[in-house]
Amino acid sequence: MAILKKDYSIETLLDKMDSGEFNAEDKTLLFRCVVRLFSQNKKNSEKLTTLLLAKFDTLAELICITRSEWKSFNFKDDQFYCSLVLLKEFAQRFYQASLPIGDVLQNEDLLIAYLVTCMARERVEQFRVLFLDKKNTLILDEIQGKGTVNQTPVYPREIARRCLELKATSVILAHNHPSGSSVPSKPDILMTQKVQQALNLIKVKVIDHYIIARTTHSSFRELGLLEL
């Protein structure tokens, strides 16, 4: 009969949580616990922890690991990678559930936190549309396109079609800048104008377009870049 050995990393984490001494910035402890909990390859857990610590600065970056990045480690443990994917999904669902019931515009900070969780650490650009009803209740958050590190295809007519299907009366646009800058580019501005023009034809309002970077974000509405 196998005897389960006490894992002192996890025990230490639990003790710190119980005593109120837990520091979310204790990167080594967090990474070691994640590996010990989710990796099947227990014999090489310290090796994997060391590799991950060298590659990723935060736990948030770790759970956004891509399939190709995971394969580059040449570490045969798909269960661990799947666990990270699930952790990311849980985080996104948590922040979506934290959005105000009804009017999502009641608390812009929560809206930004949700978008940051979904997009800030993505390695390539993605373009999302949040479809809202007449009470600004979220109908659906949908990824409309994924691209490269500095561009993603956007199709205004497809967005208009989805608005009609979902009976949306307004939308919030959002895309990320993996480069780290949240400053809108000329293509960003032109693309937003084209989306607005397409949605104006069906009387759907673009409430805002957010650009999400790793540590900053910008709002087209605040910058005066939306056509009124």
N, C-alpha and C positions, 0 to 999 in steps of 0.2 A: 504494500500500500504506500503510495507516494505521500510524503509529508510536505505540505505547503510551507515554504520559507517566508518569513516576514520580509516585505519589501520596505526597506527603511526610507527610500525616497518618497513613496506614497504616504508612509506613516508620518514622515516629517511634514509633508504638505498638509495632512489632516490636522496635525497638532498645531501648526501655524494658523490654520483657518479657525480652529476652536479657540485659540488664545487671542485672535485678532491681530496677529503679527504677520499675516500673509501679505506678501508684497508681489503684486501681479507682474512686477518688472524683474522678478527673480527668474530670469530666462532659463538658466541651467536646470533648476528644479522643475520648472514647468515642462520643459522638453523631455527631461528624463522620465517624468511621470506619464506623459502622453505615450512615449515609446513603451514603457513597461506595461501600461494598460492595454494597448492596442496591437502591439507587434507580436506575431507568432514566433518570431526568431529570438527567443529569450537569451540564447547563448551570446548573440552578437548585439545585444541591446545597447551596450556602451559605445560600440563602434558606430551604430546608427545614430545615436544621440550626438556623438562628436561630429559626424558628417552634417547633420541637420543644423547644429549650432554654428558651424562654419558658413553655411549657406544662407540661413534665414535670420533676420534680426529680431523678429517678434513672432509670437504664436499666431497672430493674425496673418502674417505672411506665410507661415508654415501651412495653415489649413487651406491656403489658396494655391498650393503646389499644383502644377500641371502634370498631366500624365507623362509628357516627355521629360520633364524635370525628374520625376520619380524614377523613370527608366534609366536615366543617366547615372543614378547611384548604383545601378546593377545589383540591387538588393532584393532578392526574391521574397517578397512579402506583400502580396496584393491586398491581403486583409488590412494591413496597416494603411495603405493608400486609400482604400475604400472608407476606412474609419475617418480619415481626414476630410474626405469629400462629404461624409455625413455630418461632421462637426460644422463644416461651412454651411451646409444646408440648414442645420438647426439654428445657427446664428442668424441667418437671413430670415428664417421664419419667426424667430423671436422678435426681431426688430420690426418686421411687418405687423406682427400681432400687437406691438406696442404703439402703432399708429392710432391716432384718435378714432373712436367709433363715430362714423358719420363724416364730418368735414375734416379731411386730412390736412387742410391748410390751417387748422386751428393751432397747430404746433409745428412750425417749420423746423425747429431743432430736431425733433423726432424724425421728420421726413428726411432731413439731411443725414442723420445717423443711419437710417435704413439704407439710403443710397450709397453711403460710404462703405457700409458693411458688404453690400452687393458688388461694388465696382472698384473701390479705391485701389485694390491690390491686384486687379486683373492684369495679366501680362500683355494683352492686346486690347484694342478699343472695342467696346460694345455699345450699342445704342438701344436704350430702353424707352418705352412709352408707358406712362401710367394713365390709364383710361378712367375718367371720372364721370359720374352722373350729374344731374342738375343740382344736387346737394353737396357736390364735391366729395362724395363717397367713392372710395376706390373700387372700381369694377374688376380691373385686372392690371397687373404689372407684367409687361411682355417684352422680351428681348427681340428687337426687330432686326438686328444684324450684328455680326461680329466681323472684325477685319484684321488689320495688322497693328503694329505698335503705334502708328500715327494716322490711321484712317479706317473708316468702316463705311460700307455702302448703306445708303438710306433711300427708301423709295416712298415719296410723299403719297402717291396714289394708293399704295398698299396700306399706309397708315389711315388714309381716308376710308378705305374699304373696311378696315377693322373697326373704325369708329361707328360706321353704319351698322355693322353686324352686332356690335356690343351696345348699341344705342347710347354711346357716350356723347356728352354735350361739351366736354372740355378735356384737355390732355395736359400732362406735364412731360416734357422731354428731358432726357438725361443721357449723357455719355461720359466716359472716362478718358483721361489723358495719362497713359502710362509713363509719359515723359516726366511727369511731376509738376508741370505747369498747368494752372487752371485758367490761363488767359485764353479767351476765344480767338481762334484763328479766322482768317478771311473765309476759308471754306466752311467753317462752322457757322459763320454768320449767314453766308449765302444759302447753305442747306436749310437753316432755320427759316429763312424768308420763303423758300420754296415750299416747306411744309405748311407754313402759315397760309400761303396763297391757296394751296390745295384744300386746306381745312376751312378756309373762309367760304369756299363754294358750297359747303354743306353746313355752314353756320356752327362750326365747332371751334371753340376758343383754345388757343395755346396760352396757358396760364404762365408758364415759365419754361426755361431751358437751363438746366444745371449742368455745369462741367465739373466733374469730380476728379480730383487728383489725390495723391497719397495723403498729403497733409493740408491741402487747401481745397476750396471749391469756389465757383463763381456762379452768379445768377444773371441771365440775360435781362430779366425784368429790372433788377437793381442797376444794371449797367446801361439801361435805356436802349437795349438792342432789339426789343420786340416791337413790331408794328402794332400800333394801337387802333 
